[in-house]
């Protein structure tokens, strides 16, 4: 990922926190020399430096994925930035966004108990605390059957890239103008970027 120095984020905790909040990622690999991607939920294990997920077994992406370096893209909020919001119309419009790229190598999980354990942790992460759905003995037979239709895997992280493009290459006054205009848009992405820009401005004071 192209990352000018203004936008580079290297702090591991910041990147891990982002992955936890934006954990529905895009895994990209090569299949028969063709780029292939799947959209999957991921579970981060910070202590291991690993990501866990699974493919549907009919999804052929998993078949020859072992041994190649794999990319997982975690997109965050993004929004258009109009140059009309600046004090001058000379600069061009742009797009502000936050994203993380994770690289690593895949290990297929063969042990059925570990497969089910991974599924349990994924469900626990995404189910609301008030939800009545749980992995227990009442649906164990169904879960064991369902688990045979997936291919669970672990990705060992070798490197991560964080890009927080939040107008850091512009003046403080210009960035405040951008924040003011984003807050008027009322879209979820625009408000998220405005909040991140505000935090960034406060940290630079």
KAUR-V830334 format. One record per run of one state. SS is the DSSP state (hx for helix, st for strand, lp for the rest). FROM is the first residue (numbers start at 1). TO is the last residue. If there is no record, write none. Layout:
ss: <SS,SS>
from: <FROM,FROM>
to: <TO,TO>
//
This chain:
ss: <lp,hx,st,lp,hx,lp,st,lp,st,lp,st,lp,st,lp,hx,lp,st,lp,hx,lp,st,lp,hx,lp,hx,lp,st,lp,hx,lp,hx,lp>
from: <1,5,8,10,12,22,24,32,34,42,43,46,50,57,60,63,70,82,83,86,94,109,112,127,137,148,150,166,172,186,188,205>
to: <4,7,9,11,21,23,31,33,41,42,45,49,56,59,62,69,81,82,85,93,108,111,126,136,147,149,165,171,185,187,204,205>
//
